[in-house]
Amino acid sequence: MRTIVELLKALAPPREWFFPVVFLFGVLIGVVVVILRISNATAYLSDDPKACINCHVMFPQYETWLHSSHRENAMCNDCHVPHDSMVKKYVFKAQDGLRHATIYSLRKEPQVIRMHESGQEVVQSNCIRCHEQLLDGNNLIHGDYPQYIQGNAKLCWQCHREVPHGSLRSLSATPYYHVPELLDTTPRCLEFLRDFLEKLITPVEDN
């Protein structure tokens, strides 16, 4: 206990800097809380497919899955995250989610969205895991990702191209998809911040 108290004293700022440091620390915590709230970060801890459409560019993927046969048996995470262990699953979700969030926040998403190499490996593994009985040991075509890299097998979706996302090829491939109700409302704080910034940067016209 004494060691902890000594550590806290060592980390404490000088008396004259105490209130500025506490203030800045409070602001930092507030910013983090707002970001977590706006991004609906807690949704990513679940397996709910609606978590995937926190990024608006994923609406076509969500809508095409929703109208596919896979909807009855497989959620997004059944295909797109590892199932070897819980640790590996959530580490992968954290890494992949951070990359996706960064790309989306910077508006750098491509017109044609393609799976990253690590994502392809995971999906191929899950295809084999779920359809193992149908494959019946036929590894001449249906192999794992390392076999594909070596040229000894194909990826499942090289033949089954419209499973489960139909003929989706780009962000404009499904212009009439339905926007779920959960995104019909924008957080009030985000609307206020957007309006405030627009007024701030809009030049005032001289009378």
Backbone as a chain_set.jsonl record, in Angstrom:
{"seq": "MRTIVELLKALAPPREWFFPVVFLFGVLIGVVVVILRISNATAYLSDDPKACINCHVMFPQYETWLHSSHRENAMCNDCHVPHDSMVKKYVFKAQDGLRHATIYSLRKEPQVIRMHESGQEVVQSNCIRCHEQLLDGNNLIHGDYPQYIQGNAKLCWQCHREVPHGSLRSLSATPYYHVPELLDTTPRCLEFLRDFLEKLITPVEDN", "coords": {"N": [[0.837, -1.2, 0.0], [1.932, 1.207, 0.768], [3.785, 1.574, -1.25], [2.16, 2.134, -3.454], [1.032, 4.584, -2.715], [3.334, 6.172, -2.652], [4.005, 6.034, -5.342], [1.848, 7.383, -6.531], [2.277, 9.937, -5.457], [4.689, 10.531, -6.692], [3.871, 10.714, -9.333], [2.18, 12.832, -9.283], [1.471, 16.158, -10.361], [3.401, 19.268, -10.075], [2.513, 21.645, -7.502], [1.722, 24.181, -8.519], [0.948, 23.505, -11.051], [-1.174, 21.867, -10.745], [-4.064, 22.268, -11.015], [-4.344, 23.083, -13.83], [-3.416, 20.686, -15.035], [-5.247, 18.778, -14.071], [-7.558, 19.854, -15.212], [-7.031, 19.614, -18.007], [-6.775, 16.86, -18.147], [-9.376, 16.113, -17.492], [-10.729, 17.184, -19.719], [-9.633, 15.58, -21.736], [-10.62, 13.037, -20.982], [-13.342, 13.58, -21.331], [-13.475, 14.038, -24.129], [-12.765, 11.489, -25.07], [-14.933, 9.994, -24.086], [-17.062, 11.156, -25.527], [-16.32, 10.478, -28.165], [-16.458, 7.68, -28.006], [-19.168, 7.463, -27.527], [-20.379, 8.627, -29.829], [-19.375, 6.964, -31.84], [-20.546, 4.626, -31.167], [-19.2, 2.568, -29.811], [-19.408, 0.403, -28.027], [-21.023, -1.402, -29.308], [-19.454, -3.009, -30.852], [-18.562, -5.013, -29.279], [-20.381, -6.988, -29.331], [-22.082, -9.547, -31.32], [-23.832, -8.558, -33.096], [-25.066, -7.931, -36.286], [-25.764, -5.331, -37.048], [-23.889, -3.702, -35.969], [-21.901, -3.503, -37.808], [-22.705, -1.606, -39.599], [-22.212, 0.827, -38.525], [-20.376, 2.275, -39.847], [-21.234, 4.044, -42.606], [-20.708, 3.277, -45.231], [-20.916, 0.588, -45.334], [-23.501, -0.204, -45.708], [-24.507, -1.39, -48.191], [-23.272, -3.951, -48.071], [-24.411, -4.947, -45.739], [-27.15, -4.937, -46.395], [-27.3, -6.664, -48.618], [-26.434, -9.034, -47.453], [-28.542, -9.353, -45.643], [-30.634, -10.118, -47.253], [-29.915, -12.595, -48.122], [-29.34, -16.198, -48.191], [-27.593, -16.853, -46.204], [-28.252, -15.345, -44.03], [-29.937, -16.722, -42.309], [-28.341, -18.488, -40.945], [-25.773, -17.53, -40.43], [-24.034, -14.87, -38.964], [-22.374, -11.685, -39.441], [-19.948, -11.788, -37.986], [-19.573, -14.513, -37.822], [-18.391, -15.185, -40.17], [-16.35, -13.308, -40.618], [-14.499, -12.99, -38.527], [-11.916, -14.566, -36.535], [-12.308, -17.845, -35.033], [-10.836, -19.373, -33.375], [-10.106, -18.824, -30.746], [-11.34, -16.871, -27.96], [-9.722, -14.732, -27.292], [-8.143, -14.331, -29.601], [-10.181, -13.717, -31.353], [-11.238, -11.199, -30.417], [-8.973, -9.598, -30.449], [-8.437, -9.549, -33.175], [-10.801, -8.298, -34.048], [-10.457, -5.794, -32.854], [-8.104, -4.805, -34.116], [-8.842, -4.87, -36.847], [-11.15, -3.31, -36.754], [-10.14, -0.837, -35.889], [-8.553, -0.127, -38.077], [-10.527, 0.043, -40.094], [-12.157, 2.074, -39.023], [-10.399, 4.233, -39.044], [-9.881, 4.568, -41.796], [-12.48, 5.158, -42.692], [-13.099, 7.466, -41.2], [-11.274, 9.274, -42.235], [-12.256, 9.505, -44.72], [-11.303, 7.848, -46.789], [-12.185, 5.592, -47.997], [-12.338, 3.121, -50.571], [-13.92, 3.044, -53.843], [-14.53, 0.492, -54.692], [-14.831, -1.944, -52.426], [-12.651, -4.14, -50.944], [-11.618, -7.2, -49.378], [-9.069, -7.204, -46.916], [-5.844, -8.87, -46.819], [-5.497, -10.377, -44.443], [-8.146, -10.593, -43.664], [-9.21, -12.11, -45.758], [-7.97, -14.553, -45.297], [-9.143, -15.284, -42.859], [-11.894, -15.47, -43.548], [-11.837, -17.516, -45.482], [-10.994, -19.643, -43.875], [-13.206, -19.842, -42.178], [-15.24, -20.498, -43.977], [-14.504, -23.116, -44.671], [-14.653, -24.238, -42.129], [-17.42, -24.124, -41.526], [-18.571, -25.52, -43.646], [-17.496, -28.011, -43.72], [-18.423, -30.694, -43.777], [-19.673, -30.825, -46.249], [-17.545, -30.54, -47.966], [-16.155, -32.925, -47.826], [-13.524, -33.89, -47.662], [-12.349, -33.076, -50.033], [-9.759, -31.593, -50.985], [-8.459, -30.742, -53.19], [-9.467, -28.62, -54.532], [-10.813, -27.069, -52.598], [-9.109, -25.582, -50.339], [-7.054, -24.414, -47.558], [-5.973, -21.027, -46.662], [-3.084, -20.763, -46.806], [-2.566, -22.831, -48.678], [-3.815, -21.772, -50.899], [-2.184, -19.528, -51.376], [0.099, -20.856, -52.157], [-0.726, -21.789, -54.553], [-2.157, -24.115, -54.731], [-4.838, -24.4, -54.28], [-8.163, -22.92, -54.369], [-9.773, -19.837, -53.456], [-12.884, -19.831, -51.778], [-14.847, -17.996, -52.669], [-14.033, -17.43, -55.217], [-15.266, -19.076, -56.961], [-17.888, -19.266, -55.936], [-19.189, -16.632, -56.264], [-21.294, -14.913, -55.674], [-22.057, -15.233, -53.07], [-22.19, -14.236, -49.747], [-23.151, -11.835, -50.708], [-24.423, -11.166, -53.063], [-24.323, -9.653, -56.313], [-22.722, -7.586, -55.648], [-20.442, -5.068, -56.29], [-19.407, -2.525, -55.992], [-19.588, 0.666, -54.197], [-21.746, 1.917, -55.345], [-23.315, -0.066, -56.341], [-25.664, -0.979, -55.204], [-27.928, 1.049, -55.158], [-30.47, 1.424, -54.08], [-30.812, 0.43, -51.541], [-32.168, -0.26, -48.282], [-32.12, 1.995, -45.619], [-31.405, 1.288, -42.335], [-33.471, 1.875, -39.414], [-32.048, 2.55, -37.158], [-30.101, 4.352, -37.792], [-31.394, 6.603, -38.528], [-31.523, 8.781, -36.936], [-29.375, 11.296, -35.775], [-26.909, 11.724, -33.254], [-27.647, 14.291, -30.913], [-25.62, 15.926, -29.923], [-23.691, 15.722, -31.889], [-24.966, 16.881, -34.086], [-25.243, 19.504, -33.143], [-22.52, 20.222, -32.884], [-21.694, 20.037, -35.557], [-23.295, 22.056, -36.794], [-22.338, 24.257, -35.406], [-19.643, 24.355, -36.222], [-19.988, 24.803, -38.955], [-21.1, 27.373, -38.971], [-18.991, 28.711, -37.879], [-16.915, 28.569, -39.766], [-18.035, 29.69, -41.965], [-17.872, 32.479, -43.999], [-18.629, 35.835, -43.011], [-20.913, 37.914, -44.605], [-20.459, 41.153, -45.852], [-22.511, 43.912, -45.089]], "CA": [[0.0, 0.0, 0.0], [2.83, 2.354, 0.838], [4.398, 1.737, -2.573], [1.168, 2.77, -4.327], [0.943, 5.991, -2.309], [4.559, 6.821, -3.105], [3.927, 6.143, -6.798], [0.904, 8.468, -6.831], [2.94, 11.202, -5.135], [5.71, 10.77, -7.708], [3.202, 11.06, -10.593], [1.412, 14.065, -9.11], [2.139, 17.35, -10.914], [3.738, 20.301, -9.085], [1.335, 22.323, -6.96], [1.28, 25.273, -9.392], [0.402, 22.924, -12.279], [-2.17, 20.853, -10.39], [-5.376, 22.521, -11.61], [-4.298, 22.935, -15.298], [-3.282, 19.274, -15.416], [-6.539, 18.13, -13.805], [-8.501, 20.345, -16.214], [-6.727, 18.988, -19.289], [-7.093, 15.439, -18.015], [-10.829, 16.014, -17.581], [-11.101, 17.424, -21.114], [-9.248, 14.377, -22.477], [-11.603, 11.995, -20.675], [-14.594, 13.967, -21.97], [-13.354, 13.789, -25.573], [-12.796, 10.043, -25.267], [-16.311, 9.541, -23.851], [-17.88, 11.606, -26.663], [-15.956, 9.662, -29.323], [-17.025, 6.343, -27.79], [-20.626, 7.569, -27.655], [-20.749, 8.881, -31.223], [-19.022, 5.81, -32.665], [-21.273, 3.453, -30.673], [-18.095, 1.611, -29.696], [-19.777, -0.805, -27.286], [-21.705, -2.34, -30.202], [-18.485, -3.923, -31.449], [-18.319, -6.121, -28.368], [-21.398, -7.999, -29.598], [-22.073, -10.155, -32.65], [-24.968, -7.992, -33.822], [-24.654, -7.442, -37.619], [-25.988, -3.895, -37.199], [-22.671, -2.996, -35.568], [-21.073, -3.309, -39.004], [-23.15, -0.445, -40.375], [-21.83, 2.099, -37.913], [-19.775, 2.955, -40.993], [-22.324, 4.081, -43.582], [-20.34, 2.664, -46.505], [-21.172, -0.846, -45.266], [-24.916, -0.486, -45.923], [-24.755, -2.392, -49.241], [-22.882, -5.272, -47.592], [-25.414, -5.372, -44.76], [-28.433, -5.176, -47.061], [-27.219, -7.87, -49.449], [-26.427, -10.188, -46.524], [-29.86, -9.459, -45.034], [-31.519, -10.784, -48.207], [-29.259, -13.814, -48.594], [-29.625, -17.409, -47.421], [-26.689, -16.907, -45.051], [-28.847, -14.629, -42.905], [-30.592, -17.653, -41.397], [-27.386, -19.355, -40.249], [-24.47, -16.921, -40.166], [-23.917, -13.432, -38.801], [-21.138, -11.141, -40.007], [-18.795, -12.281, -37.249], [-19.371, -15.936, -38.091], [-17.526, -15.302, -41.353], [-15.284, -12.311, -40.753], [-13.541, -12.958, -37.418], [-11.434, -15.911, -36.185], [-13.045, -18.558, -33.983], [-9.905, -20.267, -32.693], [-10.186, -18.511, -29.322], [-11.96, -15.582, -27.692], [-8.673, -13.712, -27.323], [-7.808, -14.073, -31.003], [-11.355, -13.083, -31.963], [-11.369, -9.787, -30.067], [-7.772, -8.909, -30.927], [-8.649, -9.325, -34.603], [-11.847, -7.284, -34.185], [-9.889, -4.501, -32.477], [-7.18, -4.371, -35.165], [-9.593, -4.624, -38.081], [-12.056, -2.194, -36.519], [-9.371, 0.402, -35.85], [-8.173, 0.192, -39.454], [-11.734, 0.475, -40.804], [-12.595, 3.36, -38.478], [-9.458, 5.243, -39.511], [-10.139, 4.796, -43.226], [-13.788, 5.804, -42.848], [-13.036, 8.812, -40.626], [-10.492, 10.107, -43.146], [-12.953, 9.46, -46.015], [-10.385, 7.231, -47.741], [-12.697, 4.297, -48.446], [-12.331, 3.002, -52.033], [-15.21, 2.802, -54.48], [-14.705, -0.959, -54.642], [-14.305, -2.412, -51.146], [-12.12, -5.502, -51.011], [-11.087, -7.688, -48.114], [-7.637, -7.218, -46.659], [-5.297, -10.226, -46.864], [-5.811, -11.086, -43.196], [-9.578, -10.875, -43.7], [-9.424, -13.219, -46.678], [-7.546, -15.778, -44.618], [-10.148, -15.616, -41.847], [-13.129, -15.895, -44.209], [-11.6, -18.83, -46.074], [-10.979, -20.608, -42.781], [-14.572, -20.019, -41.681], [-15.988, -21.235, -44.999], [-14.149, -24.524, -44.497], [-15.154, -24.668, -40.82], [-18.87, -24.304, -41.555], [-18.999, -26.433, -44.72], [-16.542, -29.125, -43.717], [-19.086, -31.933, -44.178], [-19.945, -30.771, -47.691], [-16.292, -30.667, -48.716], [-15.89, -34.366, -47.873], [-12.107, -34.165, -47.863], [-11.887, -32.674, -51.363], [-8.854, -30.461, -50.803], [-7.821, -30.385, -54.452], [-9.975, -27.289, -54.865], [-11.137, -26.341, -51.375], [-7.994, -25.642, -49.399], [-6.94, -23.261, -46.667], [-5.339, -19.865, -47.283], [-1.703, -21.065, -47.226], [-2.589, -23.62, -49.912], [-4.149, -20.837, -51.974], [-0.987, -18.738, -51.641], [1.034, -21.74, -52.861], [-1.29, -22.134, -55.848], [-2.691, -25.479, -54.696], [-6.266, -24.371, -53.982], [-8.836, -21.675, -54.692], [-10.632, -19.249, -52.444], [-14.256, -20.277, -52.011], [-15.63, -17.015, -53.417], [-13.61, -17.341, -56.61], [-16.312, -19.793, -57.707], [-19.183, -18.871, -55.373], [-18.931, -15.201, -56.248], [-22.437, -14.123, -55.213], [-22.416, -15.691, -51.724], [-23.635, -13.978, -49.601], [-23.411, -10.419, -50.981], [-24.967, -10.954, -54.402], [-23.411, -9.166, -57.35], [-22.164, -6.328, -55.137], [-19.098, -4.814, -56.782], [-18.914, -1.21, -55.605], [-20.486, 1.397, -53.323], [-22.922, 2.338, -56.113], [-23.941, -1.244, -56.937], [-26.993, -1.149, -54.628], [-28.341, 2.413, -54.821], [-31.805, 1.484, -53.484], [-30.87, -0.339, -50.306], [-32.936, 0.361, -47.199], [-31.323, 2.465, -44.493], [-32.041, 0.866, -41.076], [-33.989, 2.957, -38.589], [-31.123, 2.914, -36.09], [-29.251, 5.463, -38.215], [-32.228, 7.703, -38.988], [-31.305, 9.922, -36.034], [-27.987, 11.608, -35.46], [-26.793, 12.245, -31.882], [-27.867, 15.733, -30.833], [-24.35, 16.627, -29.721], [-22.99, 15.758, -33.167], [-25.651, 17.878, -34.901], [-24.866, 20.824, -32.612], [-21.126, 20.473, -33.224], [-21.614, 20.282, -36.998], [-23.864, 23.378, -37.078], [-21.439, 25.268, -34.839], [-18.462, 24.454, -37.079], [-20.392, 25.414, -40.219], [-21.239, 28.811, -38.735], [-17.666, 29.254, -37.551], [-16.061, 28.674, -40.95], [-18.738, 30.416, -43.033], [-17.517, 33.912, -43.941], [-19.743, 36.765, -42.812], [-21.017, 38.836, -45.729], [-20.569, 42.577, -45.486], [-23.779, 44.554, -45.474]], "C": [[0.871, 1.249, 0.0], [3.462, 2.641, -0.514], [3.455, 2.458, -3.521], [1.057, 4.253, -4.0], [2.165, 6.765, -2.782], [4.553, 7.02, -4.616], [2.999, 7.275, -7.204], [1.52, 9.835, -6.544], [3.974, 11.554, -6.19], [5.088, 11.224, -9.024], [2.432, 12.372, -10.489], [2.177, 15.261, -9.669], [2.505, 18.329, -9.812], [2.487, 21.077, -8.677], [0.811, 23.409, -7.901], [0.67, 24.773, -10.703], [-0.766, 21.98, -12.006], [-3.501, 21.07, -11.119], [-5.351, 22.492, -13.143], [-4.211, 21.483, -15.742], [-4.599, 18.534, -15.213], [-7.57, 18.55, -14.847], [-8.284, 19.658, -17.561], [-7.039, 17.489, -19.275], [-8.6, 15.213, -18.111], [-11.339, 16.211, -19.002], [-10.799, 16.187, -21.963], [-10.246, 13.247, -22.239], [-12.942, 12.306, -21.347], [-14.582, 13.705, -23.464], [-13.443, 12.303, -25.879], [-14.216, 9.508, -25.11], [-17.216, 9.92, -25.018], [-17.594, 10.76, -27.905], [-16.548, 8.261, -29.201], [-18.538, 6.358, -27.97], [-21.041, 7.726, -29.11], [-20.486, 7.657, -32.099], [-19.755, 4.547, -32.249], [-20.308, 2.282, -30.467], [-18.49, 0.317, -28.99], [-20.466, -1.835, -28.171], [-20.74, -3.376, -30.766], [-18.125, -5.082, -30.526], [-19.299, -7.263, -28.609], [-21.204, -8.603, -30.982], [-23.232, -9.647, -33.502], [-24.499, -7.451, -35.178], [-24.826, -5.943, -37.798], [-24.779, -3.077, -36.752], [-21.807, -2.677, -36.781], [-21.486, -2.078, -39.79], [-23.039, 0.837, -39.566], [-21.093, 2.952, -38.935], [-20.779, 2.889, -42.141], [-21.986, 3.368, -44.882], [-20.618, 1.165, -46.51], [-22.649, -1.185, -45.436], [-25.158, -1.52, -47.029], [-24.392, -3.803, -48.791], [-23.914, -5.817, -46.609], [-26.718, -5.768, -45.454], [-28.4, -6.443, -47.918], [-27.14, -9.124, -48.59], [-27.822, -10.43, -45.96], [-30.842, -10.198, -45.94], [-30.889, -12.045, -48.798], [-29.643, -15.003, -47.724], [-28.737, -17.516, -46.191], [-27.3, -16.238, -43.815], [-29.435, -15.581, -41.861], [-29.599, -18.423, -40.528], [-26.08, -18.675, -39.848], [-24.582, -15.41, -40.051], [-22.588, -12.972, -39.41], [-19.904, -11.731, -39.317], [-18.558, -13.772, -37.429], [-18.407, -16.139, -39.249], [-16.256, -14.467, -41.245], [-14.336, -12.174, -39.565], [-13.106, -14.385, -37.089], [-12.271, -16.522, -35.06], [-12.145, -19.564, -33.266], [-9.977, -20.079, -31.177], [-10.817, -17.144, -29.158], [-10.933, -14.453, -27.768], [-8.35, -13.334, -28.765], [-8.955, -13.353, -31.709], [-11.382, -11.586, -31.688], [-10.125, -8.972, -30.42], [-7.924, -8.583, -32.409], [-9.704, -8.239, -34.821], [-11.305, -5.897, -33.873], [-8.979, -3.962, -33.582], [-7.934, -3.997, -36.44], [-10.514, -3.424, -37.919], [-11.333, -0.864, -36.489], [-8.957, 0.831, -37.257], [-9.374, 0.714, -40.235], [-12.177, 1.858, -40.34], [-11.695, 4.49, -38.967], [-9.71, 5.591, -40.976], [-11.436, 5.561, -43.425], [-13.757, 7.244, -42.33], [-12.286, 9.773, -41.54], [-11.107, 10.169, -44.544], [-12.041, 8.905, -47.113], [-10.896, 5.886, -48.248], [-12.741, 4.247, -49.975], [-13.732, 2.781, -52.578], [-15.538, 1.31, -54.476], [-14.033, -1.465, -53.366], [-13.892, -3.869, -51.269], [-11.562, -5.89, -49.643], [-9.575, -7.59, -48.075], [-7.157, -8.665, -46.631], [-5.622, -11.019, -45.6], [-7.285, -11.454, -43.134], [-9.906, -12.031, -44.624], [-9.063, -14.55, -46.033], [-8.586, -16.236, -43.601], [-11.423, -16.138, -42.499], [-12.973, -17.277, -44.838], [-11.615, -19.922, -45.01], [-12.386, -20.88, -42.265], [-15.474, -20.716, -42.694], [-15.762, -22.738, -44.826], [-14.709, -25.056, -43.183], [-16.646, -24.981, -40.859], [-19.313, -25.381, -42.549], [-18.099, -27.658, -44.823], [-17.176, -30.43, -44.196], [-19.376, -31.966, -45.671], [-18.679, -30.976, -48.514], [-15.862, -32.123, -48.834], [-14.441, -34.665, -48.231], [-11.571, -33.787, -49.229], [-11.041, -31.419, -51.247], [-8.118, -30.072, -52.08], [-8.245, -28.984, -54.881], [-10.163, -26.462, -53.599], [-10.014, -26.511, -50.365], [-7.968, -24.426, -48.499], [-6.13, -22.156, -47.359], [-3.881, -20.112, -47.658], [-1.638, -21.889, -48.503], [-2.937, -22.736, -51.115], [-2.929, -20.006, -52.37], [0.03, -19.558, -52.443], [0.523, -22.16, -54.228], [-1.897, -23.521, -55.905], [-4.177, -25.536, -54.39], [-6.832, -23.021, -54.414], [-9.561, -21.142, -53.47], [-12.079, -19.585, -52.784], [-15.037, -19.313, -52.903], [-15.1, -16.755, -54.824], [-14.595, -18.076, -57.515], [-17.704, -19.34, -57.251], [-19.182, -17.359, -55.183], [-20.079, -14.387, -55.651], [-22.94, -14.584, -53.84], [-21.566, -14.925, -50.708], [-24.027, -12.569, -50.015], [-23.878, -10.152, -52.405], [-23.913, -10.501, -55.39], [-22.791, -7.833, -56.954], [-20.724, -6.151, -55.607], [-18.532, -3.471, -56.339], [-19.936, -0.52, -54.714], [-21.768, 1.811, -54.03], [-23.673, 1.156, -56.712], [-25.358, -1.467, -56.414], [-27.54, 0.205, -54.2], [-29.675, 2.494, -54.082], [-31.918, 0.66, -52.206], [-31.587, 0.468, -49.224], [-32.016, 0.767, -46.059], [-32.031, 2.077, -43.203], [-32.426, 2.055, -40.213], [-32.98, 3.43, -37.549], [-30.23, 4.082, -36.482], [-30.074, 6.627, -38.759], [-32.02, 8.953, -38.145], [-29.829, 10.073, -35.749], [-27.923, 12.12, -34.031], [-26.878, 13.764, -31.85], [-26.563, 16.503, -30.697], [-23.586, 16.746, -31.028], [-23.628, 16.79, -34.089], [-25.264, 19.291, -34.459], [-23.452, 21.186, -33.018], [-20.975, 20.78, -34.707], [-22.129, 21.669, -37.358], [-22.94, 24.489, -36.58], [-20.221, 25.471, -35.738], [-18.798, 25.097, -38.412], [-20.515, 26.936, -40.076], [-19.89, 29.467, -38.502], [-16.828, 29.503, -38.785], [-16.74, 29.412, -42.101], [-18.413, 31.906, -42.931], [-18.76, 34.783, -43.813], [-19.76, 37.786, -43.953], [-21.168, 40.266, -45.211], [-21.898, 43.147, -45.946], [-23.524, 45.785, -46.336]], "O": [[0.575, 2.226, -0.688], [3.655, 3.799, -0.886], [3.889, 3.299, -4.307], [0.996, 5.087, -4.904], [2.04, 7.892, -3.26], [5.031, 8.037, -5.117], [3.314, 8.044, -8.112], [1.31, 10.783, -7.301], [4.13, 12.721, -6.55], [5.683, 12.017, -9.754], [2.071, 12.96, -11.509], [3.388, 15.37, -9.476], [1.966, 18.232, -8.71], [1.519, 21.149, -9.434], [-0.401, 23.55, -8.07], [-0.035, 25.515, -11.387], [-1.291, 21.361, -12.931], [-4.006, 20.154, -11.768], [-6.267, 21.919, -13.732], [-4.857, 21.088, -16.713], [-5.022, 17.759, -16.071], [-8.36, 17.73, -15.315], [-9.234, 19.18, -18.181], [-7.506, 16.93, -20.267], [-9.053, 14.248, -18.728], [-12.251, 15.515, -19.449], [-11.605, 15.793, -22.806], [-10.668, 12.578, -23.181], [-13.6, 11.407, -21.871], [-15.564, 13.207, -24.015], [-14.114, 11.897, -26.828], [-14.659, 8.672, -25.898], [-18.04, 9.117, -25.455], [-18.519, 10.37, -28.617], [-17.077, 7.718, -30.172], [-19.124, 5.409, -28.49], [-21.949, 7.039, -29.577], [-21.275, 7.346, -32.991], [-19.613, 3.507, -32.893], [-20.572, 1.158, -30.894], [-17.969, -0.75, -29.315], [-20.496, -3.018, -27.831], [-21.145, -4.484, -31.116], [-17.457, -6.027, -30.946], [-19.076, -8.381, -28.145], [-20.291, -8.23, -31.719], [-23.568, -10.252, -34.521], [-23.617, -6.593, -35.216], [-24.123, -5.333, -38.603], [-24.651, -1.905, -37.107], [-21.066, -1.694, -36.78], [-20.693, -1.555, -40.574], [-23.697, 1.828, -39.882], [-21.165, 4.181, -38.907], [-21.134, 1.802, -42.597], [-22.889, 2.898, -45.574], [-20.566, 0.53, -47.564], [-23.018, -2.354, -45.319], [-25.943, -2.447, -46.827], [-25.117, -4.752, -49.089], [-24.249, -7.001, -46.641], [-27.313, -6.799, -45.142], [-29.367, -7.205, -47.939], [-27.705, -10.159, -48.943], [-28.243, -11.577, -45.814], [-31.778, -10.833, -45.454], [-31.299, -12.502, -49.865], [-30.208, -14.83, -46.644], [-29.092, -18.2, -45.231], [-26.906, -16.534, -42.687], [-29.429, -15.279, -40.668], [-29.978, -18.955, -39.484], [-25.352, -19.198, -39.005], [-25.149, -14.748, -40.921], [-21.78, -13.794, -39.841], [-18.94, -12.123, -39.975], [-17.444, -14.246, -37.207], [-17.693, -17.141, -39.306], [-15.201, -14.876, -41.73], [-13.45, -11.32, -39.592], [-13.86, -15.325, -37.342], [-12.861, -15.811, -34.246], [-12.634, -20.496, -32.627], [-9.917, -21.047, -30.42], [-10.835, -16.345, -30.094], [-11.233, -13.359, -28.246], [-8.292, -12.152, -29.105], [-8.729, -12.488, -32.556], [-11.532, -10.788, -32.613], [-10.227, -7.77, -30.664], [-7.586, -7.485, -32.85], [-9.533, -7.364, -35.67], [-11.652, -4.928, -34.549], [-9.074, -2.789, -33.944], [-7.694, -2.945, -37.033], [-10.648, -2.612, -38.835], [-11.843, 0.132, -37.002], [-9.007, 2.015, -37.589], [-9.265, 1.708, -40.954], [-12.53, 2.711, -41.154], [-12.176, 5.582, -39.269], [-9.746, 6.764, -41.348], [-11.497, 6.496, -44.223], [-14.325, 8.141, -42.954], [-12.624, 10.955, -41.611], [-10.556, 10.803, -45.444], [-12.011, 9.427, -48.228], [-10.145, 5.123, -48.855], [-13.138, 5.224, -50.611], [-14.63, 2.372, -51.842], [-16.689, 0.92, -54.278], [-12.809, -1.418, -53.244], [-14.691, -4.723, -51.653], [-11.104, -5.05, -48.868], [-8.891, -7.855, -49.064], [-7.955, -9.583, -46.444], [-5.981, -12.195, -45.675], [-7.64, -12.51, -42.61], [-10.778, -12.845, -44.32], [-9.764, -15.547, -46.203], [-8.876, -17.427, -43.492], [-11.978, -17.143, -42.053], [-13.872, -18.113, -44.739], [-12.181, -20.995, -45.219], [-12.723, -22.021, -41.949], [-16.381, -21.451, -42.305], [-16.707, -23.526, -44.835], [-15.185, -26.189, -43.122], [-17.09, -25.981, -40.295], [-20.307, -26.071, -42.322], [-17.965, -28.259, -45.889], [-16.549, -31.189, -44.935], [-19.326, -33.029, -46.289], [-18.727, -31.516, -49.619], [-15.268, -32.513, -49.839], [-14.161, -35.578, -49.007], [-10.44, -34.144, -49.56], [-11.547, -30.307, -51.394], [-7.262, -29.188, -52.067], [-7.479, -28.257, -55.514], [-9.734, -25.31, -53.526], [-9.986, -27.491, -49.62], [-8.772, -23.508, -48.663], [-5.664, -22.324, -48.486], [-3.467, -19.705, -48.744], [-0.752, -21.675, -49.33], [-2.413, -22.933, -52.212], [-2.67, -19.803, -53.556], [0.733, -19.022, -53.3], [1.24, -22.812, -54.987], [-2.131, -24.055, -56.989], [-4.729, -26.628, -54.252], [-6.092, -22.105, -54.775], [-9.919, -21.895, -52.564], [-12.451, -19.617, -53.957], [-15.791, -19.737, -53.779], [-15.665, -15.938, -55.551], [-14.74, -17.74, -58.69], [-18.58, -19.067, -58.072], [-19.174, -16.872, -54.053], [-19.854, -13.277, -55.167], [-24.097, -14.358, -53.487], [-20.339, -14.958, -50.794], [-25.137, -12.136, -49.706], [-23.744, -9.034, -52.901], [-22.756, -10.913, -55.317], [-22.384, -7.048, -57.81], [-19.878, -7.005, -55.343], [-17.315, -3.29, -56.311], [-21.026, -1.048, -54.493], [-22.783, 2.035, -53.372], [-24.584, 1.355, -57.515], [-26.175, -2.08, -57.101], [-27.612, 0.488, -53.004], [-29.987, 3.538, -53.509], [-33.014, 0.239, -51.835], [-31.608, 1.699, -49.247], [-31.217, -0.042, -45.587], [-33.167, 2.501, -42.99], [-31.791, 3.109, -40.267], [-33.04, 4.576, -37.103], [-29.658, 4.739, -35.613], [-29.525, 7.537, -39.379], [-32.31, 10.062, -38.594], [-29.124, 9.093, -35.51], [-28.797, 12.883, -33.62], [-26.253, 14.444, -32.665], [-26.403, 17.582, -31.267], [-22.909, 17.747, -31.264], [-22.919, 17.503, -34.801], [-24.992, 20.16, -35.287], [-23.193, 22.31, -33.445], [-20.22, 21.677, -35.082], [-21.494, 22.386, -38.13], [-22.777, 25.52, -37.233], [-19.809, 26.603, -35.992], [-17.993, 25.855, -38.952], [-20.087, 27.688, -40.952], [-19.669, 30.619, -38.873], [-16.115, 30.502, -38.87], [-16.096, 29.725, -43.102], [-18.65, 32.525, -41.893], [-19.798, 34.511, -44.418], [-18.752, 38.436, -44.233], [-21.906, 40.534, -44.262], [-22.347, 42.887, -47.063], [-24.47, 46.452, -46.754]]}, "num_chains": 1, "name": "protein.A"}
